[in-house]
Amino acid sequence: MIAEITILLASAEKAFGLVEKALKHKKTISSAMSELDAFYSVKDKIDKQTDEVRLKGGDKYSDLSLDSYAMKVYRAQEATAEYEKRIKKMFSDAGKTSAYYKMIDIRESEKQRRLDKAKRERAERIRKEKKAKEIREISFALILLALVLGAGGWFIGLVMSIL
């Protein structure tokens, strides 16, 4: 996990460098969209990695120093926050502040839509698993009932043949 965050941070640094270079050479924000996309993709992966550890707990990473992990995550989050500030300034310097805020709004809306979709899919998966479990339990109960009734019928037949 620490290695992944370190690699992602290096990727964020590289992607930001590409954004800066693209804006210097291409002169327009719209011509640098692929570089911006690369930066935000890496930022999302960093956020996802830190969220996964938070959700799964630290036991999986118990061989890591808690302080070491915390510093790596903090550094990655701070670096991406700083890169975002610089990107915002680049938009502002290009007279595209409203475009920046619109992009951020769309990004946040899409992020929320994806989270909502993931929650719905998880709830549906849990519902299906619960239904499958109920079907297995009912099937087991019916098989057990059939065995008991069959054994009871056999026993009654045995008793009747003896009498």
Secondary structure, 3 states (H helix, E strand, C coil): CHHHHHHHHHHHHHHHHHHHHHHHHHCCCHHHHHHHHHHHHHHHHHHHHHHHHHHHCCHHHCCCCHHHHHHHHHHHHHHHHHHHHHHHHHHHHCCCHHHHHHHHHHHHHHHHHHHHHHHHHHHHHHHHHHHHHHHHHHHHHHHHHHHHHHHHHHHHHHHHHHC
